[in-house]
Amino acid sequence: MTAALQGADAAVRAQALADIGGEGDVRVITAMLRAGELHAAGDSKGAIAALAPFTTDAMLDPVYRDLAVLKTAMIGAGDIPAEERVSQLAGIAAPGAPYRLLAEEQIAAAQVEMGQVEAAIDGYRAISQDGEASNALRRRALQMIVALGADPAAE
């Protein structure tokens, strides 16, 4: 895997990662790295395709499955309709889910795309007040509230 990541450019690294194969965790991690390299090379459709088998695999550890869903939604922002992304992300935004807050952030971003600005502001506000949110995530949420023309201090 380390050798594959030494390639000259993203497309070369993506191909080298595809050639690794493997089973279990190695297969999942390699596919996620490959998706990142494909995206960096400008191939978002290829990146989404690399992640697709993992987004619905009920036998896969939920941490990996949820990460594949999150990465798909983020990479596919230009290719997947906002409504579809919200639907996908809703399943990993449940309380206690490992990527809940990041999924909520992506849901709010998709709501902005759909013209649901008030819902997005409410979502960003909830993130900014969530005790589990990192400082960086809180800052991004507050910045989005301001960018959307709302008062970050309002409830």
Secondary structure, 3 states (H helix, E strand, C coil): CCCHHHCCCHHHHHHHHHCCCCCHHHHHHHHHHHHHHHHHCCCHHHHHHHHHHHHCCCCCCHHHHHHHHHHHHHHHHHCCCHHHHHHHHHCCCCCCCCCHHHHHHHHHHHHHHCCCHHHHHHHHHHHHCCCCCCHHHHHHHHHHHHHCCCCCCCC
